[in-house]
Amino acid sequence: MQFVPQKSDRGRRDGGLGLRWRAAAALAAVGLATSCTPPRARAAEARDTTLASGSLFPRVTVATLGNTTAVVGGAARHPVTLLDLWATWCGQCIAEFAELERLHHTYGPRGLRTLAVSVDKSEAAGNAFVMARGSSFAIGFDPLDRLRQKVAADRSLPKTWLVGVDGRILWTNGSEIPNDTRSLEMAIEAALRGQ
């Protein structure tokens, strides 16, 4: 749909769109640039109590693609795990998938387990996305969103944790894995040396 100026709009610099419309468009653009946070959960971001580095990640069992399960956290020994919560509707989640794949190829042969858990309501949507991408790391599904409710105060995505063999959180990130992943890679290197 194209805007057609009316006679009363002639001579206006904004083409007749008006200040309110431009302000609404600017606010919408800012909202799209933020993390994949449902509108009702944005206030919770300010008081995020997501599990921090050094704390014990609670023991969780996640159903994975291929009808298997993966266990993360708790006091029992498990592989060093890069755990990522994501959804197909989250732009930042989609953007970081290539980085997760790179980290998996780089550190997987040395013992890093990469597990990306989808919180999509439809497991079929997550399956279709993963099949189209050809991801080689483990994909989990949590359509009831129990994992995020257990470990994060807010509902923003993506969320990523590096969990050591002892179940302790070694690194955490409450948004897209940054392009400069040096701090994460240093934590992975240290964790794999200490296995």
LOPAGU-671720 format. One record per residue: residue in three letters; x, y, z of N, C-alpha, C, O in turn. Coordinates in steps of 0.02 Angstrom, whole numbers, plus 32768, in hexadecimal, padded with zeros to 4 digits. Atoms other than C-alpha are relative to their C-alpha. Last residue first. Layout:
residues N
ALAXYZXYZXYZXYZ...
end
This chain:
residues 195
GLN802C803B7FFF877D799A864080207FC5802480027F908029GLY800C80197FBC87E77A3186747FD47FC280037FC17FAE803AARG7FC080127FE288327A5685C87FF57FDE8044801B7FB28058LEU7FEA803D802087837A50857C80447FE9801A80527FAD801CALA802A80387FEA87437ACE85FA80177FBF7FE280187F8B8004ALA7FF0800F7FB987D47B4685DE7FD97FC380177FF47F98803AGLU7FBB801B7FFD87C07B40852080127FEB8047802B7FB48051ILE80038044801C87037B58852E80447FDF8004804A7FA6801AALA802180297FCE871A7BEF85A17FFB7FB77FE880047F898010MET7FD080087FC987997C3D85297FE27FD3803680057FA88052GLU7FCE8031801687217C1C849980367FF58035804F7FBD803DLEU801E8043800186947C7484F580347FCB7FED80387F97800DSER800A80147FBB87007D0B851E7FE17FBB80057FF37F938031ARG7FC1800F7FDE873F7D14846A7FF57FE9804880147FB9805ETHR800E80357FD086937D09841A803D7FEE802A80417FB78046ASP7FC0800C7FE186A17DAF83C17FF57FCD80387FE37FE08070ASN7FD38010803786067DA4835680467FF3801980697FC87FFEPRO7FE17FC7802385A37D9E83F7802D7FE97FC780467FB17FC7ILE7FB880097FF685377D088422802380377FD78017803D7F9BGLU7FDC8021803684887D518416804A7FFA801180688029802BSER80157FE98042843E7D8184BE80297FDA7FCC804A7FA97FDDGLY80497FF8800484427D4F85757FE8801C7FBF7FAF80347FBBASN80107FC7802B84F37D0A85757FB580037FF87F957FD17FE7THR80477FF8800F85427C9385F27FF6803F7FD6801C806F7FDATRP800A7FC4802A85EE7C4A86127FB680047FF27F957FD17FE9LEU7FBE7FE3800C86327BC486897FFC80427FD98029806B7FDDILE80027FD48039858F7B8A86D6804280247FFA805980458028ARG7FFB7FB97FF385AF7AFA874C800080297FC0801980137F8CGLY80427FE07FFE856D7A4C87268002804A800F7FCD806A8012ASP801B80047FBC861079F387557FBC802180077FA18025803EVAL800D80477FF0863C79D0869E7FE27FF780467FC07FC68053GLY7FC7802C7FF8862A7A8986797FED7FB980137FB27FAB801EVAL800680267FC185907AE58637803A7FCE800380447FA67FD5LEU7FCD8033800585A47B6D85B480027FDE804480127FFD8076TRP7FD680107FC785017BCC85B380357FCD7FEB80287FA27FC1THR7FCC80328009849E7C23852A80287FF88040803980288062LYS7FDA80047FC183FB7C83852580327FC77FF780217F937FDBPRO7FE6803F7FE883A87CB984838022800780448031803E805BLEU7FD78032802283287CF184AC802F80267FD28022805F7FC0SER7FDD7FEC803D82CB7D5B852A80297FC67FE5803D7F998009ARG8011802D803782517D0A85A4802480137FC080117FFB7F8AASP80247FE0803782947D5386447FF67FCF7FC780127F987FC7ALA80377FD77FE682BF7D0386EA7FD980227FC87F9D802E7FD0ALA7FFC7FB9801283267C78869E7FC4802680197F8B800D8017VAL7FBD7FE37FFB83547BC786D58005804B7FF1803B80687FF9LYS7FD880197FC882B47B6886FC80418028800A8059802E8042GLN80227FEE7FC2823C7BCB868E802A7FED803D8028800E8071ARG7FF67FB87FF682B97BBC86007FDF801780407FFB80428062LEU7FBA7FF27FF282BE7AFF8615800C804A800D802B805C803FARG7FF0800E7FBA82027AEC8623804880118012805580298049ASP7FD47FCB7FE781DA7B41857E80137FF68049801D8027806DLEU80237FE57FC581467ACC855B802B80348023801680528055PRO803A7FD7801481887AAF84AA7FD9801D803B7FB4804D8031ASP80237FF37FC182337A7884ED7FC3802C7FF27FC280678003PHE80427FDF8006828F7A2B845B7FE0800580447FDD7FD5806AGLY803280147FCF834779FE84507FBF80267FF57FBF805B7FD5ILE80397FD37FFD83BE7A0783BD7FCE7FE380317FB87FAA802AALA803D801A7FE2846A79B583C67FCA803780057FD9806F8018PHE7FFD80077FB784EF79F7834E7FBB7FEA801A7F8A7FE97FF5SER7FE0803E7FEC84FD79D7829380057FF7804B801E7FC38062SER7FD77FF97FC484827A588256801C7FBC80167FFA7F898014GLY7FCF80377FFE84457A3881A5802E8004803C80697FF58036ARG7FBD7FE77FF083F47AE3819A80347FC97FFD806F7FD77FEFALA7FED7FD2803583557AA681428047801A8009806B80247FD9MET7FF48028803C83497A1181B88016802C7FC6804280187F9FVAL7FC180247FF7835E7A83824F80107FD77FC2804A7FD57FADPHE7FC97FD0800182D57AFA821680447FDC800280717FEC7FDCALA7FF97FE78044825D7A6D81EC803A80317FF98060802E7FC9ASN7FE58035802A827B7A198293800D80197FB98042800C7F9DGLY7FBA80077FEF825F7ABB82F380237FCC7FD5805B7FD67FBEALA7FDF7FC3801781BC7ADB8299804B7FFD800D8073800E7FE2ALA7FF98005804981867A2582B28023803E7FE4804B80377FB5GLU7FC18023800C81A77A34836E800D7FFA7FB580477FF87FA0SER800680368030811D7AB5837380447FE07FF4807280017FDBLYS803B80277FEB81177B22840E7FF77FC37FD37FDE7F907FE9ASP803A7FFA802C81C87B5B83E67FC77FD580197FD27F9D8031VAL803C7FF77FD6823A7B58847F7FC2800C7FD57F8F80247FEESER80347FD5801B82CB7B0F841C7FC5800380307FB17FD1804DVAL804380167FEC83607AC9847C7FCC80337FE77FCD806D7FFAALA802C7FC7800B840C7AD9842A7FB87FE8800D7FA07FBB7FEALEU804680137FFC84887A5C84717FD6803F7FFA7FD7806A8026THR802A7FC6800F85417A6684477FB87FE87FFE7FA87FBA7FD9ARG80438011801985AB79E1849B7FDA80417FF77FD480688025LEU80377FD17FF386627A1184A97FC07FE47FE27FBE7FD17FA8GLY802B80127FC886D9797B84AF7FC7803080107FA08021803EARG7FDA80007FC1877079A484447FD57FF3803D7FEF7FF18075PRO7FD180388000871B797183A1802B7FFB803F80477FC7804FGLY802280417FF8868C79E683CF80307FC5800080297F99802BTYR7FF3801E7FBE86FE7A7D83E47FDE7FBD800C7FEF7F9A803CTHR7FBF7FF17FE487127AC58335800F7FD8803F80467FBC8046HIS7FCC801F802A86807A7282DE8045800B801B80717FE08014HIS800780497FFD860A7A9A836E80367FDE7FD780557FAD7FEELEU7FE580157FC0864A7B4C837B7FFD7FB48008802B7F968022ARG7FB77FF78002862B7B6682C280217FE8804080537FC5803FGLU7FE58034802C857B7B1D82CD804C80047FFD806E7FD08000LEU8004803F7FDA85527B8C8362801D7FC67FD780417F9C7FF2GLU7FCA7FFE7FCE85937C2182FF7FFF7FC1802B80347FA6803CALA7FC1800B802485247BF5826A803B7FFF803180697FD88029PHE7FFA80478010848E7BE482DF80417FF07FDC80607FBC7FE9GLU7FC8801F7FDD84AC7C938326800A7FB67FEF803B7F988005ALA7FC07FE2801284427CEF82A5803B7FDC802180707FD88004ILE7FF08018804383AE7C7A82BC804580187FEC806D7FF37FCFCYS7FF380477FFA83AB7C9C837680177FE37FBD80477FBD7FB9GLN7FBD80077FE483BB7D57835880137FB78007804E7FA47FFFGLY7FCD7FED803183237D5282E480487FF8801980737FE07FF5CYS7FD17FD07FE382B57CF4835F8039800E7FCF80627FE27FC1TRP801B7FBD800A821F7C9F830D802E8037801A801D80728015THR7FFF7FF08047827C7BF982F87FE680467FF27FF780637FBEALA8041800D8020829F7BF283B2800480167FB7802B80427FA6TRP80107FDB803D833C7BEA841D7FB97FF17FE97F977FC68006LEU80498000800783887BB084C27FEF802D7FC5800880657FC1ASP801E7FC4801C84427B8884B37FB57FF77FFC7F9D7FC57FE1LEU80498005800284A77B0E851B7FE280427FE87FF080768004LEU80167FBE801485627AFE84FB7FB67FFA7FF47FA17FDE7FC2THR80397FF5802C85897A60855C7FF5804A7FF37FF280738022VAL80047FB7800386287A1C85AB7FCC800F7FCB7FD07FF77F92PRO7FD07FDD802B85FC796385B47FF9804C80087FC58066801BHIS801A80008044859C7925864C803480227FD4806080447FEEARG7FD47FEC803685D378FB86FD7FDF7FF77FBC7FC27FC27FAEALA7FE280388024854B78F68781802C801A7FC7802380517FAFALA7FBF80107FE58530798F87F080227FC77FDB805F7FBF7FE2GLY8001802A7FC484A379D7878B80467FEE8015807780037FF5GLY80007FE47FBD84B37A1986DC7FFB7FCD803880007F91802DVAL7FD17FC97FF4848179D586337FFA801480497FC480128066VAL80027FE87FBB842E79318600803680358008806F802B7FF2ALA7FC07FE57FEA840A790E85497FF6801A80477FC5803C8056THR80027FCA7FCE837C78A2850A80488015800F80787FF18003THR7FD1800D7FCA835E783684717FF8803880337FCE8064802BASN801E80247FC882CC783083F880327FE98034802D7FB2804FGLY7FEB8046800583337862835F7FE77FD6803B7FFF7F9F8046LEU8010801A8042832B791C8382801A7FB97FFB80537FAB800FTHR7FDB7FE8803A83407938843B7FE77FE07FC07FC37FAE7FC1ALA800D802C803982D5792D84D88023801E7FC3801E805A7FB6VAL80207FE180398328799185647FF67FCB7FCA80247FA57FBATHR7FFF803180368355795586127FD6801C7FC77F9D80317FD1VAL80398001802D838179DD868F800A7FC97FCC80427FBB7FB6ARG8002803B802B83F279DF87277FC080027FD77F8980077FF2PRO802B80377FE883FA7A90876A80007FC67FCF80057FD07F92PHE80398004802E84917AF787347FD57FC680177FEF7F8F8022LEU800F8044801784FE7B1387CC7FC380027FD27F8E801A7FE6SER803680237FDE85387BC787DD7FF57FBC7FE080097FAF7FA7GLY7FED80197FBE85E47C0387A97FC97FDB80247FD87FB28050SER7FC380287FFF85AA7C6E871880117FED8047800C80158075ALA7FC17FDE800F84FA7CAF8732803B7FD0800080367F978018LEU7FC880207FDF844F7C5D872A8042801F7FE9804D80267FADTHR7FE9803B802483D47CDA86E3803D7FE480248067800A803DTHR7FDA80297FD0839B7D54876880147FBF7FE080187F8B8002ASP7FEF8044801483637DD986EC80297FDE8036805C7FF7804CARG7FF180247FC2831F7E73874580107FB77FF37FFE7F8B801AALA7FDC7FD37FD383247EEC86B280137FDD804180447FEF8060GLU7FBA7FFE801482F37E5F863C8029802B80308063801B803DALA7FD980317FD982527E45869F804A80027FEE80747FEF8017ALA7FF37FE37FBF82077EE58657802B7FD2802B80537FE98053ARG7FCA7FCF800582197E9E85A78011801F8044804C802D8051ALA7FC580147FDA81B47E0285D28037803580008069802C8023ARG800E80007FB781087E4085A1803D7FF1802A803E7FFE8066PRO800E7FBE7FE481447E7184F27FF58000804B800D802D806DPRO80487FF3800381937DC684CB7FF180428023801180528055THR802180017FBF824F7DDB84BE7FB6800C7FF77FA2803E7FD9CYS80408021800D82B17DAF84227FDB7FF780427FD87FC0805ESER7FFF80498000833B7E2B84467FBA7FE57FF67F88800A7FF9THR7FEF801D7FC0832A7EE184127FFF7FB47FFD7FEF7F987FC9ALA7FB780077FF983337F25836180147FE18042804E7FCF804BLEU7FE880378029827B7F04833D804B7FF5800980637FBD7FFDGLY8018803F7FE482477F7183D080187FC47FD880287F907FF6VAL7FD8800D7FC482B3800183937FEC7FBD801E80177F978033ALA7FBD8014801882627FF682E7802D7FF1803B80557FC28038ALA80048045801981B57FF7833780447FE87FE980567FAE7FF5LEU8005802C7FC681E18094839A7FFC7FB77FEB801A7F8C800BALA7FBE80007FE0821B80EC82FB80007FD1803D802F7FAB8047ALA7FD280288029817D80BA829E80457FFB802080647FC6801FALA801380477FF8810F80FA832C802F7FD37FD880437F9E7FF0ALA7FEB80157FBD816D81A0832D7FF07FB7800C80197F928028ARG7FB780078002815A81B1826F801A7FEA804480487FC08047TRP7FF1803C8026809E818F827D804B7FF37FFF80627FBB8008ARG8012803C7FDA808A820C830980127FC07FDB802C7F917FF9LEU7FD0800D7FCB80EB829482AD7FF07FC08026801D7F9A8037GLY800E7FE87FBC80828291821180327FE8803380527FB4802BLEU800280397FD28088822A81737FF4801480487FD77FED806EGLY804280097FE4805682BA81027FFC7FC880327FC57FB8804AGLY802B8020803180EF82B180937FBB7FF2801B7F957FCB7FFEASP800480487FF2815F82D3812A7FD27FDC7FD07FC27FA27FDBARG7FC18023800D8193837D80E87FFB7FB58009801F7F907FE7ARG7FE3801C7FC380E183BF80DE803E7FD87FEF803E7FB27FC0GLY7FD07FD27FE080C2842D8045801D7FE68041804C8004805BARG7FCF7FE0802C802783D2800E802C80308027801580568052ASP7FBD80157FEE7FD4836A8098803680237FD78071801E7FE6SER7FEF7FE07FC17F2A83C1809180487FF08015806380108042LYS7FF67FB8800A7F1C83957FD98017802280408041804F803EGLN803E7FDD800E7F3682DD8005800E804A7FF6804680618005PRO800E7FC37FDC7FDB82807FFA7FBE801F7FEA7FAD801E7FAFVAL800E7FCC80327FD181CE7FB67FEE804080267FBB80428049PHE801F7FC47FE58023814D80267FF880337FC9802880427FA6GLN7FD77FC48006804680A87FCE7FD9803C801B7F9C80418012MET802B7FC68000800080008000802D803D8000805C80428027
end
